[in-house]
């Protein structure tokens, strides 16, 4: 549901839905208005309806829950006021879009019986790490106010492309291998609301102050001399803009290794380094929109009609870009399956014939013949496409501090105690 915004007044409902909401095709919008799935103030309206002030837009949809990794949510600390958890990658914090039960707060409610939780800050869905949750309104407001007033130190760990060096410390007391933090203070603003993308933008274009400091933790030296490898870096956020770490690393020319949004030549020849974006702006947005088109992913799904022809080939098998993630599993012509994603590379599949009767009844009751997604079989995403190498590591206030273990991908070439010692050495520099 959404109330009519001021800029929508006197506009056609059809045009507003097409420009500001993520529908795959115009035909879908027309069909849903005509069928009454999209209503205004509870009433069915014509396709050419003109929006008026205070109109309430309602959209009845048949949602399909998207998959997440089968990884536990570890509780790091809990008392009567605060809950601190280590969020796995792939799950959003709150129900949103096609995620409802597969969200952090819903899983904590359903599996641990925790109610009335108030997430104090947000992490991107693919980002892992520390999440502060208030168990009372007062506790949530107290820490939230500290974050808003920039009284909380926030540290993240990221893995970036190439060898991130930065200058070394030559001051008295410094050692030859003590790096000097690299500070980025470029303003960030919304590049495109529909795509959910931000960028380095001047204040005149809506950019707001943002500041992040980076220092290298370790370089993952590759065997191939022509491969620059990757670097695990420690980050400190002085502000809290959307996608701040990701964009500031892109600005430095060291994008996060697996970032589906900001590590792409769609941004330009240098992948957007130093805000040298593809021009004109319309061409940049068109390229980014094409890469993120959900309809491209939908074309990799197989309808029941397609599956009835065993030798049929899906012409769009190679077009595998999904919204937010890159899906690169080929659609299968095998019988319908129920899937659960493993945190590793393997998948756990259960053939429909082996599902117990109670589960089958639930699935049949959930089926709707008029739902396009009910008649598609989606390829399983690779687990690697659900993980962003960005991890919230430590949050600290004036009288409290919480941290979580480093992520698995940061420990591929170093022992845990060595990495934690290195982090402890570099934290005071940021």
C-alpha positions in Angstrom: 0.0 0.0 0.0 1.1 3.6 -0.7 -0.5 7.0 -0.4 -0.4 9.2 -3.4 2.7 11.4 -3.3 2.5 15.0 -4.2 4.5 14.5 -7.4 2.0 11.8 -8.5 -1.1 14.1 -8.3 -2.7 14.5 -11.8 -0.6 11.8 -13.3 -1.9 8.6 -14.8 -1.8 5.6 -12.5 -0.3 3.5 -15.3 2.6 6.0 -15.8 3.4 6.2 -12.1 3.5 2.4 -11.7 5.8 2.1 -14.7 8.2 4.8 -13.7 8.5 4.3 -9.9 7.9 0.6 -9.3 9.7 -2.5 -10.3 7.3 -4.1 -12.7 8.7 -6.3 -15.4 6.6 -5.1 -18.3 3.8 -2.6 -19.1 1.5 -5.5 -20.0 1.8 -6.8 -16.4 0.7 -3.4 -15.0 -2.3 -3.2 -17.4 -3.4 -6.8 -16.5 -3.2 -6.1 -12.8 -5.2 -2.9 -12.9 -7.8 -4.5 -15.2 -8.1 -7.5 -12.9 -8.5 -5.4 -9.8 -5.2 -6.6 -8.2 -4.2 -3.0 -8.2 -6.9 -0.8 -6.7 -7.4 2.8 -5.6 -9.1 3.4 -2.2 -10.3 -0.2 -2.3 -12.0 0.3 -5.7 -11.3 -1.1 -9.1 -10.4 1.7 -11.5 -9.8 2.0 -15.3 -6.3 1.8 -16.7 -6.3 5.5 -17.5 -7.2 6.6 -14.0 -5.7 10.0 -12.9 -4.3 10.0 -9.4 -5.7 12.5 -6.9 -4.3 13.8 -3.6 -4.8 11.4 -0.7 -5.5 8.4 -3.0 -4.5 5.1 -1.5 -2.8 2.6 -3.9 -3.3 -1.0 -3.0 -1.6 -3.9 -4.8 -2.6 -7.5 -4.0 0.3 -9.8 -5.0 1.0 -13.5 -4.7 4.5 -13.4 -3.3 7.2 -16.1 -3.8 9.8 -16.2 -1.1 13.3 -15.9 -2.5 16.0 -18.3 -1.2 18.7 -17.5 1.4 21.7 -19.5 2.6 21.0 -22.2 5.2 23.3 -20.6 7.8 22.5 -20.0 11.5 22.0 -16.6 13.1 24.6 -16.6 15.9 23.7 -14.7 19.1 26.8 -12.8 20.2 25.3 -11.0 23.2 21.9 -10.7 24.9 20.5 -9.1 28.0 17.1 -7.5 28.9 17.7 -4.5 26.6 19.9 -5.5 23.7 20.4 -8.4 21.3 23.5 -8.6 19.2 23.6 -11.1 16.4 26.0 -12.1 13.6 23.8 -11.9 10.4 24.6 -14.4 7.6 24.8 -13.0 4.1 21.8 -13.3 1.7 19.0 -12.3 4.1 17.5 -8.8 4.6 16.9 -7.5 8.2 13.3 -6.7 7.7 10.6 -8.2 5.5 10.8 -6.5 2.1 10.0 -7.2 -1.5 9.9 -11.0 -2.0 11.5 -11.6 1.4 9.2 -12.2 4.4 9.9 -15.3 6.3 13.4 -15.3 5.0 14.3 -12.1 6.9 16.4 -11.7 10.0 13.6 -10.5 12.4 11.1 -13.1 11.1 13.6 -16.0 11.5 14.4 -14.9 15.0 10.6 -14.7 15.7 9.8 -18.1 14.1 12.8 -20.1 15.3 13.7 -18.5 18.6 10.3 -17.0 19.7 11.7 -13.5 19.9 9.1 -10.8 19.5 8.9 -7.0 19.3 12.5 -6.8 18.1 13.7 -3.4 16.9 16.7 -3.4 14.5 18.8 -0.4 15.4 20.7 -0.2 12.1 20.6 -1.9 8.7 22.9 -4.0 6.7 22.5 -4.7 3.0 20.9 -8.1 2.3 24.2 -9.6 0.9 26.3 -8.1 3.7 27.1 -10.2 6.8 28.0 -9.3 10.3 27.0 -7.5 13.4 23.5 -6.3 13.9 22.3 -4.4 17.0 18.7 -5.1 18.0 16.8 -3.3 20.7 14.6 -5.5 22.9 12.9 -2.4 24.3 11.9 0.8 22.7 14.0 2.8 25.1 17.2 0.7 24.4 16.7 1.0 20.7 16.2 4.7 20.8 19.2 5.3 23.0 21.7 3.5 20.7 20.0 4.8 17.6 20.4 8.4 18.8 24.1 7.7 19.5 24.5 6.4 15.9 22.6 9.5 14.5 24.8 11.8 16.6 27.9 10.0 15.2 29.0 8.8 18.7 29.4 5.2 17.6 32.6 3.8 15.9 31.7 1.4 13.1 34.2 -0.9 11.6 33.8 -3.3 8.7 35.9 -5.8 6.8 35.9 -6.0 3.0 37.7 -7.8 0.3 38.6 -5.7 -2.8 40.1 -6.3 -6.2 43.8 -5.8 -6.5 46.6 -5.0 -4.1 45.4 -2.2 -1.9 48.5 -0.7 -0.4 48.1 2.9 0.7 50.9 5.0 2.1 53.2 3.7 4.9 53.9 5.4 8.1 57.3 7.1 8.3 56.6 9.1 11.4 58.6 8.6 14.6 57.3 5.5 16.4 55.9 4.0 13.2 57.3 0.8 11.6 58.1 0.3 8.0 55.0 -1.9 7.4 52.5 0.2 9.3 50.1 1.6 6.8 48.5 5.0 6.8 44.8 5.0 6.4 43.3 6.1 3.1 40.4 8.5 3.8 37.6 9.1 1.3 35.3 12.0 1.9 33.4 12.2 -1.3 29.6 13.1 -1.0 27.1 10.4 -1.9 23.6 10.8 -3.3 20.9 8.8 -5.0 21.7 8.1 -8.7 18.4 6.4 -9.5 15.6 5.6 -7.0 14.0 2.9 -9.1 17.3 1.0 -9.4 18.3 1.7 -5.8 21.7 2.9 -6.8 23.8 5.7 -5.2 26.9 7.3 -6.5 29.4 10.1 -5.8 27.4 13.2 -6.5 28.0 16.9 -5.8 25.8 18.7 -3.3 24.0 20.4 -6.3 22.8 17.0 -7.4 21.7 15.8 -3.9 25.1 14.5 -2.6 25.4 14.4 1.2 28.7 14.4 3.2 30.2 10.9 3.6 33.6 9.8 5.0 35.2 6.4 5.2 38.8 5.4 6.1 40.5 2.2 4.9 43.6 0.3 5.8 44.9 -3.0 4.3 44.9 -6.1 6.5 46.4 -8.6 4.1 47.0 -9.2 0.5 45.8 -12.5 -1.0 48.8 -13.0 -3.4 47.7 -15.0 -6.5 49.8 -17.7 -8.1 49.4 -16.1 -11.5 51.8 -13.1 -11.8 49.4 -11.3 -14.1 46.6 -11.5 -11.6 46.6 -8.7 -9.0 44.8 -10.8 -6.5 42.7 -9.3 -3.8 43.1 -7.4 -0.5 41.2 -7.8 2.8 40.8 -4.2 4.2 39.6 -2.8 7.4 37.1 0.1 7.1 35.8 2.7 9.4 32.6 4.5 8.6 32.4 8.1 10.0 29.0 8.6 8.4 26.2 6.1 7.4 25.1 6.7 3.9 23.5 3.9 1.8 26.2 1.7 0.1 28.9 4.0 1.5 31.7 1.5 1.8 30.9 0.0 -1.5 30.9 3.3 -3.4 34.0 4.7 -1.7 36.0 1.6 -2.5 34.7 1.8 -6.1 35.8 5.5 -6.1 39.4 4.4 -5.1 39.5 1.9 -8.0 39.3 -1.1 -5.6 35.7 -2.3 -5.8 34.6 -5.2 -3.6 35.5 -8.4 -5.4 32.0 -9.8 -5.9 29.9 -6.6 -5.8 27.1 -7.0 -8.4 26.2 -3.3 -8.3 29.5 -1.4 -8.1 32.1 -3.7 -9.6 31.0 -3.5 -13.2 32.1 -1.9 -16.5 28.6 -0.6 -16.9 29.9 2.3 -14.9 32.6 3.1 -17.5 36.0 1.9 -18.6 37.4 2.3 -15.1 34.3 0.8 -13.4 33.5 4.2 -12.0 36.9 4.9 -10.3 37.2 8.6 -9.2 33.6 9.1 -10.2 34.4 8.9 -13.9 31.1 7.5 -14.9 29.8 6.6 -18.3 28.3 9.6 -20.2 25.7 10.7 -20.9 23.9 9.8 -17.7 21.0 8.3 -19.7 23.4 5.8 -21.2 24.8 4.9 -17.8 21.3 4.3 -16.3 20.3 2.2 -19.3 23.4 0.0 -19.0 22.8 -0.5 -15.2 19.1 -1.2 -15.7 19.8 -3.8 -18.3 22.2 -5.6 -16.0 19.8 -5.6 -13.1 16.6 -6.4 -15.0 14.6 -9.1 -13.2 12.8 -9.9 -16.4 16.0 -11.3 -17.8 16.2 -13.7 -14.9 12.6 -14.6 -15.3 13.4 -15.7 -18.8 15.7 -18.4 -17.5 12.7 -20.0 -15.7 10.7 -22.8 -17.4 7.0 -22.8 -17.6 5.0 -25.9 -17.3 4.2 -25.6 -21.1 7.9 -25.5 -21.8 8.7 -28.5 -19.6 6.1 -30.6 -21.4 8.5 -30.6 -24.4 11.6 -32.5 -23.3 13.7 -31.3 -26.2 12.8 -27.7 -25.9 15.6 -25.2 -25.4 15.3 -22.0 -23.5 16.8 -19.3 -25.8 17.6 -17.1 -22.8 19.7 -19.6 -20.8 22.7 -17.4 -21.1 20.9 -14.3 -19.9 21.2 -14.8 -16.2 21.3 -11.4 -14.4 18.9 -11.1 -11.5 17.9 -8.1 -9.5 20.5 -7.5 -6.8 22.3 -10.8 -7.5 23.8 -12.6 -10.5 22.1 -15.9 -11.0 24.2 -18.3 -13.2 22.6 -21.7 -12.9 21.1 -23.1 -16.1 17.3 -23.8 -15.8 16.6 -27.6 -15.5 14.0 -29.7 -17.3 13.8 -32.2 -14.5 10.7 -32.6 -12.3 9.7 -29.8 -9.9 12.0 -29.7 -6.9 12.0 -28.1 -3.5 15.4 -26.6 -2.7 17.3 -25.5 0.3 20.6 -23.7 -0.2 23.7 -24.9 1.6 26.3 -22.3 2.7 28.8 -24.3 0.7 28.6 -25.1 -3.0 26.3 -28.0 -2.9 22.4 -27.9 -3.0 20.0 -30.1 -1.1 17.1 -31.1 -3.4 14.0 -33.1 -2.6 12.0 -34.5 -5.5 8.3 -33.7 -5.4 7.5 -37.4 -5.1 9.4 -37.7 -1.8 7.7 -34.7 -0.1 5.3 -35.8 2.7 1.6 -35.3 2.3 1.3 -32.4 4.7 4.0 -30.4 2.8 2.4 -31.3 -0.5 -0.9 -30.0 0.7 0.7 -26.7 1.7 2.3 -26.3 -1.7 -0.9 -27.1 -3.5 -2.9 -24.7 -1.4 -0.3 -21.9 -2.1 -0.6 -22.4 -5.9 -2.5 -19.8 -7.9 -3.2 -20.4 -11.6 -3.1 -16.7 -12.4 0.3 -16.1 -10.8 3.0 -16.1 -13.5 5.7 -17.2 -11.0 3.7 -20.2 -9.9 4.0 -21.6 -13.4 7.8 -21.0 -13.6 10.6 -23.1 -12.3 13.4 -20.9 -11.3 17.1 -21.9 -11.4 18.8 -22.1 -8.0 21.2 -19.2 -7.4 24.8 -20.2 -6.7 25.6 -19.6 -3.1 28.4 -17.3 -4.1 25.9 -15.0 -5.7 24.2 -14.5 -2.4 27.4 -13.3 -0.6 29.0 -9.9 -0.7 32.5 -9.7 0.7 31.6 -7.0 3.2 31.2 -7.7 6.9 30.1 -5.5 9.8 32.8 -6.3 12.4 32.6 -4.0 15.4 30.3 -1.3 16.8 31.5 0.7 19.8 29.9 3.5 21.9 31.3 5.5 24.8 30.4 2.8 27.3 29.8 -0.3 25.2 31.5 -2.3 22.5 30.4 -5.4 20.5 32.1 -7.4 17.8 31.6 -10.6 15.8 34.2 -13.1 14.4 35.7 -12.2 11.0 34.0 -13.8 8.0 35.2 -17.1 6.4 36.4 -15.5 3.2 38.9 -13.3 5.2 40.5 -16.4 6.8 41.4 -18.3 3.6 45.1 -17.4 3.9 45.5 -16.5 7.5 44.8 -18.0 10.9 42.0 -16.5 13.0 44.4 -15.4 15.9 46.8 -13.8 13.4 44.0 -11.8 11.7 42.5 -10.7 15.0 45.9 -9.6 16.2 46.4 -7.6 13.0 43.0 -6.0 13.4 43.7 -5.0 17.0 47.0 -3.4 15.8 45.3 -1.4 13.1 42.1 -0.3 14.8 43.7 2.6 16.6 44.9 4.0 13.3 41.4 4.6 12.0 
